[in-house]
Amino acid sequence: MAQAASTDAFVAFERVQKSYDGETLVVKDLNLSMPKGEFLTMLGPSGSGKTTCLMMLAGFETATYGEIKLDGTSINNIPPHKRGIGMVFQNYALFPHMSIAENLSFPLEVRGMSKSDREKKIKRALDMVQMGAFGGRRPAQLSGGQQQRVALARALVFEPELVLMDEPLGALDKQLRETLQFEITKLAHDLGITVVYVTHDQTEALTMSDRVAVFDDGRIQQLAPPDELYEKPQNSFVAQFIGENNTLQGVVEEINGNSCVVKLDSGDIIDAVPVNVSKKGERTKVSIRPERVEFNKERLKEDAHLLKATVKEFVYMGDIFRTRLSVAGNDDFVIKTRNAPDQRRLRPGEELEIGWLQEDCRALDA
Amino acid sequence: MTDATNDPAATAGPTPDQARRADAADRAAGAPMLAADGTPLKKSLARSLRIQKARALMLVAPLLIFVLVTFIAPIGDMLFRSVENQIVSETLPRTTARIDQWDATSGDAPDEQMFEALFYDLFIAEARKEHTRLGTRLNYEQTGMSSLFRRSGRSLDDISDVYLDQFEDLNEAWDEGRPWAELMGEPDWIADQEEFDAAEAEGRMPAFRVRDEMLELLPRAAATYETFARFAQTEDEDSPLEEEPWGLVHTALYYDLMEADVSGYNGPQAALLKEADAAVAEFETVNFKEGMLAIDKDWGSVETWTTLQMYSPDYTSGYFLNAVDMQKTADGPALRDADERIYGLLFKRTLFMSLVITFSCIALAYPVAYLLSNLPARTANLLMILVLLPFWTSLLVRTSAWKVMLQQQGVINDVLVWLGIVADDSRLVMINNQFGTIVAMTHILLPFMILPMYSVMSTIPPSYVRAAKSLGATNWTAFWRVYFPQSVPGIGAGSILVFILSIGYYITPEIVGGTTGTFISNRIAYHISSSLNWGLAAALGSILLVVVLVLYWAYDRIVGIDNVKLGG
C-alpha cells in the first residue's frame, strides 16, 4: 500500500478515483502496484469497486482522476484494443456465431497473423486447456466448464502479458470450480503471465493468489499474501470478510508494546495483540479465529485469561465439528475442532472454559 | 424397527435394489419398458401427453374455429374463383355441349345446329336475366361481348315471333295458357294447380309435371315448356294455366311438328295439335343462323366463337393468364400486346418498392434500435414511446399528414422555396409518385422494423463487444464481426414483417401513390370493388400469395427461419 509505486511495477494504479454520477466515488484514491508474473486477486463484496478497477485497467471505463500505468507507461488514453490485455468474462462472452476455433482465431486475425501461424497457435492454446478436440463446435454445444476453458484459451492465445479475469468461475458448480481454480493458477505460473483476478469468493482468492487486495467502500482495505490476510487481518472488515471470525467488543485496559489487555463489555479480561489500537481507553473489536480457540487447558499458557462459555449448538460437518457457544454475552461465538479420534464432542448446555494464545487474538478498530 | 420393513415383499413398492435388478433383467430380455402399473412405458407416456395435447387444442380451439370460419374458408372460396368458370356452361348448356364440334381453324362461323342451341340457351338466359352477366364475364376476355349479349337478348323475339304469330293466326288457343298446360301437363298436376289457384294460397305451387308421352312425341317443345312452366312457377309465381308460353316454345313446337307424326295422338288438345300439324308445312320459317346474324353480325365472327369455345370449360386458366399479361388464343397462351400489359409491371413495381421500403427501414431503424438497446432502461423507455407514437395515430391521419408535407404547395416545398434552394416555379414533385409512397410507407412501417431489432439487440450482452475489443478488435471490427452478426436475426424478423406488410399494402399507395406509385393490391381492390372482375382479382391475389410464400421459402433457405427472432 505504499504511496510511491516501485518503478519496476508492471501494473500500477496511482491515486486513481472513479465516479459515475459526479456525486459519489466508487473508487477512492486507489494505489496499487504489482510486479510482473504476479497473480493478484481483487476480493470484496459487490459494489466495493473491484470490478470498476478491473474495467479501468481493461480500458472499458475511464478513471476520473489519477493514472494507470502498464509497464511504466500511462494507458489512460489508450483504447482497450491497443492495450494488449487478455480478458476472461464471467459469462465467458464466447461469440455464439463462431466456432471455438474461430473464436480463438479472432484475436489473431485482427492482429493480421497468417493462417498457418493462427492454426498453430489455436491448436496450442486449445491443447493447453485440454479442449483440442472441440475446435469445430459452437459455444452453445459446450458445458459451462468447457466454455470457460475456451474463454481462457482465447484470452491467452495472443500471448498477452497481462490477463484480467472477472469472476470467471462464478457460474460453475463447486467441484468444477475447484478443478479450474487449480488449472488457472498452474497455467498462469507456467506461462509466467501477470493476472488480475476479481472475485467475491474468498476461498478462491486465498487458494489462487500470490497476493489478495480486499476491497471495501472503494478502497483497498488490505493487500497481502493469503496467509497474512487470514492470520493477520489489518482491520475488523478484513477479519470479518475473510474466513469465519469471532468478534468481542471491549475497551483497551492496558497496552504494552506487542501485547494488550482488553476489558470486554461483559467485564471479562482477555489478552490480545494490538493492531489498530494505540492507547488505553480506546474501544476495540477483538477478533479470534474459530479454529484458534482452545478449551483443552493443557495446550494453553498457564497465565492465560480464560472465559466462561456455554455450548449452544453442536454441528457435525464431517471433517470438523462446529460448535456455537455463548461467550461474554456473544451468542454467536463459534469454535471449530478437528474430527480426530481423541476429540471431544461438546453437548449443548455443557459449560466450559475457553482461551487462546495471545498472538491469535487481535485487537482491531471498533 | 419392525421385521416388516426388512421384508421387501411387505413394502408397498419394489425396493430400489429390486427395481434396478428387474430393470436390468427387462433390458437384457429386450422387453419394452413398463410403467409402474405394468402398461408399456411408451403407451403410458403417449396417454399422458395426449391429455396435454387435448388441453392445448381446447385452448386454441375458439380462435382456430373463428379463423377457419371467418377467414380461411372465405379466402379459400375467393381464391377458388380464380379458376372457376362455370358461368358459361351453366348459362349456355346446349351450346357448350356442342361447341367442341366446331373447328376454329375452319375460319367460318358454326353451323345451323350450333345457332339453334345458342338461340335456345340465350332465350332461356334472357328470360332469367342471366345473359348480361355472361356478357360481362366474357367481356373480360374480349371486348364487345357484353354489348353483343345485351343486344341479342333484346332482339331474340324477332326470331321466335315468326312462329308465335303463325301459330296464333292458325288458332287463338295457342295464345293462351290453358290449352298448352293441358297439352303438356299431367292431369293430376292440372287438378292440383287449379285447386291451388282457387284457394289463392301462399307458398309453393304444386311443381309442374310434364307428360311422358309429350317428351317422346314432342321432345323439344315438351322440354322447353317444362322449363317455361317451372320458371313461371318459381320466378314469376304465375300459374302456368293462365300464362301464355314463350315464343321459344312455339318455335320448338314448329320443329317438333315438322319431324313428329302426331296422327296417333289421342290425348288432351289432340284436335288443336293435329290442326297445327297439318298447317306447319306451309309455315314461313326462319334460319337461326341468319336470324342471329341479323340481330348482330358479330355472331358470324370467328373471334366471338373462339372466345366462347375457349371459355366453355368449367375451369379456366384465363384469369391467371390475364394476371400475368397473357391471354388464351387458338394457338395456346400468348403474351398480350405490349400496350395492354400492366400486371407484370405492377408486380415488379410492388416487389421493387417493397424492397426499397424494407432497406430504407433497415437503414433508419438499425441505429435507433442500437441506441435504444444501449441506453439505460429509463431513457430507453421514453424513447420507445416516441417510436410507438405513430402506432397510436390513425393510419389515415399519418398518410394524410405526408400528403400535406410533400405536396407542391406543402410544407417541405414551402421551406425549400423560402430558403431559396428551389425556385418557386419549379417546386419538387414529391407526392402522387413512387417517391411519396416510399417515404410515407417507410415512415409508417418503421416501428415494425425497430421493435424486433430492439428486442434482439437488447439481449446481446455488452460483454461480447468488450471481449472483442479486449482481444484487439477496433470499434468497427468489434461491431461488424461480433455485434452485427448477432443482430442479424432482428434484421431478418423486421425485414420479413416490413416486406410482407408492404407487399400487400393498400391504403397508403392509394392515397399518396398517384399512378406511378400504386401497388398490385390497389389493382386487386379495383377489380373487387369497381370492375367486379372477382376472378381476376382472385388470380392476382393468389399470385401475390404465392410470391410471398416463395420469398419466405427462399429466405428460409438462405438465412434460415430459425435465425428470426422477435424477442428473447
Interface residues (C-beta under 8 A of the other chain):
Chain A: A58 G59 F60 P79 P80 H81 K82 R83 G84 I85 G86 M87 F89 Q90 N91 A93 F95 P96 H97 F106 P107 V110 R111 R154 A155 F158 L164
Chain B: P461 S463 Y464 R466 A467 A468 K469 S470 L471 G472 A473 T474 N475 T477 A478 R481 V482 P485 Q486
